[in-house]
């Protein structure tokens, strides 16, 4: 008898509280990573993207929802960049009650997903919008800078 349990299908009784999530995300990680937090979280986001490669932007949007990162919306698409916003109740809370909140995990994840989808180097820049209670991301790439496959 095979036990084919998928972690994405496991439901925790009730909901994971925002408090519990913040304990790990902003309190513990901030203390552990210190001044290198932003760089390490960006790298960690890229690492997660490598473990969960997604074929389309719709899958990226769905991943953000399932991971509890928030609602990702495409605001503008250009030839070599895309502008996105991320919103959620947790982001609103962070923007109202905390300083120096990082969304580099999400930024790194976006950069690597784009790299994997279009085979060029991509970078994501984060801009927190206090008034709109959202985070803005700008993902840029250069079609002349392809990824070299090993």
TAHUMO-V589213 format. One record per residue. RES is the residue in three letters. SS is DSSP state (H for helix, E for strand, L for the rest). PHI is phi in whole degrees, -180 to 180 (999 if undefined). OMEGA is omega in whole degrees, 0 to 359 (* if undefined). Layout:
BEGIN
RES/SS/PHI/OMEGA, RES/SS/PHI/OMEGA
END
This chain:
BEGIN
UNK/L/999/182, UNK/L/-95/179, UNK/L/-105/183, UNK/L/-95/179, UNK/L/-93/177, UNK/L/-104/183, UNK/H/-56/181, UNK/H/-70/181, UNK/H/-99/180, UNK/L/-81/177, UNK/L/-105/176, UNK/L/-83/179, UNK/L/-53/185, UNK/L/72/177, UNK/L/-125/172, UNK/L/-68/184, UNK/L/-75/174, UNK/H/-59/178, UNK/H/-62/179, UNK/H/-62/179, UNK/H/-64/181, UNK/H/-66/177, UNK/H/-55/181, UNK/H/-79/188, UNK/H/-64/187, UNK/H/-103/182, UNK/H/-86/183, UNK/H/-65/182, UNK/H/-62/178, UNK/H/-61/179, UNK/H/-68/181, UNK/H/-69/188, UNK/H/-92/177, UNK/H/57/185, UNK/H/-67/180, UNK/H/-91/185, UNK/H/-52/185, UNK/H/-63/180, UNK/H/-66/181, UNK/H/-68/179, UNK/H/-65/177, UNK/H/-62/178, UNK/H/-62/180, UNK/H/-63/176, UNK/H/-62/177, UNK/H/-66/179, UNK/H/-63/178, UNK/H/-62/180, UNK/H/-63/178, UNK/H/-67/180, UNK/H/-77/182, UNK/L/-127/180, UNK/L/-66/183, UNK/L/-120/187, UNK/L/-87/185, UNK/L/-136/178, UNK/H/-69/176, UNK/H/-61/177, UNK/H/-68/177, UNK/H/-63/179, UNK/H/-60/179, UNK/H/-65/178, UNK/H/-60/179, UNK/H/-57/179, UNK/H/-65/183, UNK/H/-66/180, UNK/H/-79/181, UNK/L/79/181, UNK/L/-80/179, UNK/L/128/180, UNK/E/-96/181, UNK/E/-98/182, UNK/E/-127/175, UNK/E/-81/180, UNK/E/-96/183, UNK/E/-157/176, UNK/E/-120/176, UNK/E/-124/184, UNK/L/-59/184, UNK/L/-130/175, UNK/E/-164/176, UNK/E/-140/179, UNK/E/-108/185, UNK/E/-132/170, UNK/E/-126/177, UNK/E/-124/181, UNK/E/-138/175, UNK/L/-173/175, UNK/H/-63/181, UNK/H/-67/177, UNK/H/-65/177, UNK/H/-59/179, UNK/H/-59/181, UNK/H/-58/183, UNK/H/-64/180, UNK/H/-85/190, UNK/H/-120/185, UNK/L/-128/175, UNK/L/-114/175, UNK/L/56/176, UNK/L/-81/182, UNK/L/-110/173, UNK/L/-119/181, UNK/H/-72/175, UNK/H/-60/179, UNK/H/-66/180, UNK/H/-63/178, UNK/H/-63/178, UNK/H/-60/179, UNK/H/-62/181, UNK/H/-59/183, UNK/H/-70/177, UNK/H/-61/179, UNK/H/-65/178, UNK/H/-55/183, UNK/H/-68/183, UNK/H/-81/184, UNK/H/-118/175, UNK/L/58/172, UNK/E/-136/178, UNK/E/-66/180, UNK/E/-130/176, UNK/E/-131/178, UNK/E/-118/179, UNK/E/-113/183, UNK/E/-103/174, UNK/E/-138/180, UNK/E/-83/181, UNK/E/-113/183, UNK/L/-64/183, UNK/L/-67/182, UNK/L/-88/181, UNK/L/53/178, UNK/E/-149/177, UNK/E/-116/177, UNK/E/-105/176, UNK/E/-123/173, UNK/E/-123/179, UNK/E/-101/181, UNK/E/-123/176, UNK/E/-149/178, UNK/E/-122/182, UNK/E/-63/178, UNK/E/-88/182, UNK/E/-120/183, UNK/E/-72/176, UNK/L/-79/177, UNK/L/-88/181, UNK/L/-81/180, UNK/L/-91/*
END
